[in-house]
Amino acid sequence: MNQNGHQNLPQTEAIVAETEYAGPATEIKILTYNIFIRPPPIKNNADDFKDERLILFFEKMHSYHVICLQEMFGFMSHRKSRLINHAFKSGFKYWVASPKPSFFSKALIDGGLLILSRFPIVSSRFQEFPFGIFTDALSLKGILYAEILIPGADPLHIFTSHTQASYFYDGPQILRMSYYTRLEQLFICREFIEKCLRKNMKSLKETVIITGDFNVNGKCPDLLDGLLGEDVLYAQVCNLRAI
């Protein structure tokens, strides 16, 4: 990890395999999904039917070329490895994931981000968020980037992230803390996206897709109208077209 907090993922995190894809890409199907595979012993009921839902996901994933997942945690579980192995056998020969926290990290578990691709991932980076609050602080949250080489087309630049959740207990102050933590994370996302594109994007014709579970409604949900009002900075950071 460099001094700016950016991490170029090692070979163990960005898997590359020899493969061929028949014909040029005329249509690319991309899925972004919070798969809700939280690490044990976290659960809402029973075991959240994690294994059953994972099997159902195996049956559906073949319909896509690129899959971006959030909450696909690897901590204390083999489910992430099972998914990657099944994906590899299904033609997703390339993947990149958010890293495990280091020994000195304040986080206890990985960030749960995973990008699977049928096409070669030629570059990848991860930017961790410097802080989260409440239970979100236990996860090494951040934003994950992959540059994907599309046969017969321009490269695809894809990002995925999972930002701070909103917490509602103990009154509006808690919600306000969640809100501004998430806002700061969105600013970090925007800066990271700009840096990655300046370094790797060769033409304005190349496609950029930003995916993830942002825990946000850019139009400002009714719940926040009276509490936080219209926030100009919030509107600006959500308008990613301005990048």
QUICOR-V15794 format. One record per helix or strand of 3 or more residues. SS is the DSSP state (H for helix, E for strand). FROM is the first residue (numbers start at 1). LEN is the number of residues. If there is no record, write none. Layout:
# QUICOR-V15794
ss: (SS	SS)
from: (FROM	FROM)
len: (LEN	LEN)
This chain:
# QUICOR-V15794
ss: (E	E	H	E	H	E	E	E	H	E	E	H	E	H	H	H)
from: (6	30	50	66	79	94	114	121	134	142	156	172	207	222	232	240)
len: (3	8	14	7	11	4	4	8	5	7	7	29	7	7	7	3)
